[in-house]
Amino acid sequence: MARVLIHLKSLATSSDDLLRKMAEKMEQKFAKYWGNSFDQVNMLLFVANVLDPRCKLEFVTFCFSNMYESRKVEELKSNIKELLMKLYNSYIGGSDVRNSGGVCYGDIHNGSSGGGGGGASAKFGRPIVAQQEQEVEE
């Protein structure tokens, strides 16, 4: 997405009238769908880039620096870090299965592992366990 905007901006300064006019129209369409700033864009797009082992936060920051002033870049970088921390804390807080060394510990039968009792195993584990118990009885 950043590359598209960078190319459009470079073409908008082209000496070729046709290319310049086309780039200006495309920039308007880009702004319509993606907004004039990334305030309107779903921040999870950037989180996906940060989690991609090829990109990371440095790449996202680099892309922003080619598009925005340094103050805006720092603000966007801070927003992404904050969102990553919120997602991580939500993941940790919502997990009812403790993971230690690759071995999962948890009680699928009652849906809790000392956490709160209404997590993923409560929603998904019970139907599976009930089906397995029924098959064993038959």
Buried (B, 14 or more C-beta within 10 A) or exposed (E): BBEEBEEBBEBBEEEEEEBBEBBEEBBEEBBEEBEEEBEEBEBEEBBEBBEEEEBEBEBBBEBBBEBBEEEBBBBBBEBBEEBBEEBEEEEEEEBBBEEEEEEEEBBBEEBBBEBEEEBEBBEEBBEEBEEEEEEEEE
